[in-house]
Amino acid sequence: MCIAILNTPNVTFPKTLISTCWDNNGDGAGLIYTGGGSLYIHKELHSVHEFYNKYIDVRRRFPKSKIVLHFRIGTSGGINLDNCHPFNVSKNLAFVHNGIISELNGINPKKSDTNLFNEFVLQKLPSDFTANPALMSVIEKYIGSSKLVFLDKDNEATIVNEDLGVEDSKYPNCWFSNSTYKPSQYYDRGGVKVWKNTPYKPYANDAWEDEVEDYNSSYWAGGKWETYSAKGSGYAWQEEADFYDKYETMKHEDVVARHKELEDKPAYQMTASEKSEYYALDDLINERRYSELTNRAINDLTDAEFKELQVLENALGYSA
C-alpha cells in the first residue's frame, strides 16, 4: 500500500505514529524537506529508530519546513535505496507516490513503477510543470487513483489526488494518503491483504504476481507452507480482515454490542465465519482502546491504565 504524508511546520508527529507507519509499510522510509533555499531528501531502509531521530532532527533544525514523509511496501523493483522514496525530479523538486502505476509496474525487475515514472515521465517535463494545470491534469489521469506529493526548494507542496487522502483533526493541516498511520492488523501489499498474525512469504523482486498467487493458495502450518483449496480454513485470515474493514467505520457502541453478542454465544455454536468476525471485532476494540491510551501523556495514565496498555501491546503484537 505505502503511505505518503504531508507534515506542516506546526505539527511534530509522535514516535508512535512514525513507528506505526513503519510497521504497516516496512520496506523503507524517506523524507523531503527544505532549508536555506535548498531541497533535501533522506532515505532509511533498516531502522525506524534512526529514521525517527532524523525526522526530529529535521523538525528542530528546520522548523519552518514542510516535511513530506513516505513509508514503502514494495510491489515491484528491488527493496533498496534506489527504489525507496523520495525521488528527485530535479535539484529543486522531489516527490513521493502512493499507489501502483499499472503501465509501468513490473516492466523492469530492478526498478519500481515510481522510479520508472520519474525517469520516463516527470524528468521529461518542463521544470515548472507543477504550476501548469494542464500538465498536472494529464499526470492525474495517467496515475489513476494513485497519489503524489511534491515539495520544491521554495517549500511549496503540491498534492495530486488530494481528495482521495485523509485528514485528521489530531494533526491540523496535515495530509495522509491513507489510514495506515493508524495501527492495523494486516499489511496491504499491492491490494493483497496479508494478516499480520499469519507468516507470509518474503517479497520477490522479479515474481510478485507469482508470489501473490502462491500466497493465496497456501497457509503456514507446522513450520512450512501447505496448500489448501479456496474453501479451506486457511482463508480465515482474509475473512477476518474483511470483517475488520466492515466494522472499522461503524460507531464504537455498535462494534461493542456485536462483540458482546458473539462473546455471549457458546463457542461450540459459533460458525467459522462468526469466529473470524469475533476475532476482528476483538482486535478493533483493543486497537481503539490502545489508541485512546497512547494519545495521552504517559505520566497522565494511572497505574491500572499503564498495565492495561502493556497488556494491549502484547495482545496486538506491538511489544518488541
ChimeraX attribute file (.defattr): number of C-alpha atoms within 10 A of each C-alpha:
attribute: neighborCount
match mode: 1-to-1
recipient: residues
	/A:1	23
	/A:2	29
	/A:3	26
	/A:4	32
	/A:5	24
	/A:6	23
	/A:7	22
	/A:8	19
	/A:9	15
	/A:10	14
	/A:11	16
	/A:12	15
	/A:13	14
	/A:14	12
	/A:15	15
	/A:16	16
	/A:17	15
	/A:18	20
	/A:19	20
	/A:20	18
	/A:21	26
	/A:22	24
	/A:23	19
	/A:24	25
	/A:25	23
	/A:26	20
	/A:27	23
	/A:28	25
	/A:29	29
	/A:30	24
	/A:31	27
	/A:32	32
	/A:33	25
	/A:34	23
	/A:35	17
	/A:36	9
	/A:37	10
	/A:38	14
	/A:39	20
	/A:40	18
	/A:41	18
	/A:42	18
	/A:43	23
	/A:44	21
	/A:45	18
	/A:46	12
	/A:47	13
	/A:48	20
	/A:49	13
	/A:50	11
	/A:51	22
	/A:52	19
	/A:53	13
	/A:54	17
	/A:55	23
	/A:56	15
	/A:57	12
	/A:58	18
	/A:59	21
	/A:60	12
	/A:61	11
	/A:62	16
	/A:63	17
	/A:64	15
	/A:65	23
	/A:66	24
	/A:67	27
	/A:68	25
	/A:69	27
	/A:70	29
	/A:71	33
	/A:72	27
	/A:73	24
	/A:74	25
	/A:75	26
	/A:76	28
	/A:77	26
	/A:78	20
	/A:79	21
	/A:80	16
	/A:81	16
	/A:82	15
	/A:83	23
	/A:84	27
	/A:85	29
	/A:86	29
	/A:87	24
	/A:88	23
	/A:89	19
	/A:90	13
	/A:91	11
	/A:92	18
	/A:93	23
	/A:94	25
	/A:95	27
	/A:96	30
	/A:97	29
	/A:98	23
	/A:99	22
	/A:100	22
	/A:101	19
	/A:102	12
	/A:103	11
	/A:104	17
	/A:105	19
	/A:106	20
	/A:107	15
	/A:108	15
	/A:109	16
	/A:110	17
	/A:111	21
	/A:112	25
	/A:113	26
	/A:114	26
	/A:115	24
	/A:116	18
	/A:117	18
	/A:118	18
	/A:119	14
	/A:120	12
	/A:121	12
	/A:122	16
	/A:123	13
	/A:124	10
	/A:125	13
	/A:126	10
	/A:127	13
	/A:128	10
	/A:129	13
	/A:130	21
	/A:131	10
	/A:132	10
	/A:133	10
	/A:134	11
	/A:135	14
	/A:136	16
	/A:137	11
	/A:138	10
	/A:139	17
	/A:140	16
	/A:141	12
	/A:142	13
	/A:143	19
	/A:144	13
	/A:145	15
	/A:146	19
	/A:147	24
	/A:148	22
	/A:149	25
	/A:150	23
	/A:151	26
	/A:152	25
	/A:153	20
	/A:154	15
	/A:155	21
	/A:156	13
	/A:157	19
	/A:158	17
	/A:159	20
	/A:160	21
	/A:161	17
	/A:162	16
	/A:163	11
	/A:164	12
	/A:165	18
	/A:166	13
	/A:167	16
	/A:168	11
	/A:169	7
	/A:170	10
	/A:171	15
	/A:172	12
	/A:173	14
	/A:174	20
	/A:175	21
	/A:176	22
	/A:177	28
	/A:178	18
	/A:179	14
	/A:180	23
	/A:181	22
	/A:182	17
	/A:183	21
	/A:184	21
	/A:185	19
	/A:186	20
	/A:187	21
	/A:188	16
	/A:189	19
	/A:190	17
	/A:191	11
	/A:192	14
	/A:193	17
	/A:194	20
	/A:195	19
	/A:196	16
	/A:197	11
	/A:198	13
	/A:199	14
	/A:200	15
	/A:201	13
	/A:202	8
	/A:203	18
	/A:204	18
	/A:205	19
	/A:206	17
	/A:207	14
	/A:208	20
	/A:209	14
	/A:210	11
	/A:211	17
	/A:212	17
	/A:213	10
	/A:214	14
	/A:215	18
	/A:216	19
	/A:217	17
	/A:218	19
	/A:219	21
	/A:220	15
	/A:221	12
	/A:222	6
	/A:223	7
	/A:224	9
	/A:225	16
	/A:226	13
	/A:227	15
	/A:228	14
	/A:229	11
	/A:230	11
	/A:231	8
	/A:232	12
	/A:233	13
	/A:234	20
	/A:235	16
	/A:236	17
	/A:237	21
	/A:238	17
	/A:239	20
	/A:240	24
	/A:241	22
	/A:242	16
	/A:243	20
	/A:244	23
	/A:245	13
	/A:246	13
	/A:247	17
	/A:248	16
	/A:249	9
	/A:250	10
	/A:251	9
	/A:252	14
	/A:253	9
	/A:254	11
	/A:255	18
	/A:256	15
	/A:257	11
	/A:258	15
	/A:259	18
	/A:260	14
	/A:261	11
	/A:262	18
	/A:263	14
	/A:264	8
	/A:265	11
	/A:266	8
	/A:267	11
	/A:268	6
	/A:269	8
	/A:270	14
	/A:271	10
	/A:272	12
	/A:273	13
	/A:274	17
	/A:275	17
	/A:276	21
	/A:277	23
	/A:278	22
	/A:279	18
	/A:280	25
	/A:281	24
	/A:282	17
	/A:283	18
	/A:284	24
	/A:285	17
	/A:286	18
	/A:287	20
	/A:288	15
	/A:289	14
	/A:290	19
	/A:291	15
	/A:292	11
	/A:293	18
	/A:294	15
	/A:295	11
	/A:296	10
	/A:297	8
	/A:298	11
	/A:299	8
	/A:300	10
	/A:301	15
	/A:302	10
	/A:303	10
	/A:304	8
	/A:305	13
	/A:306	16
	/A:307	12
	/A:308	16
	/A:309	20
	/A:310	14
	/A:311	15
	/A:312	19
	/A:313	16
	/A:314	12
	/A:315	13
	/A:316	19
	/A:317	12
	/A:318	13
	/A:319	10
	/A:320	5
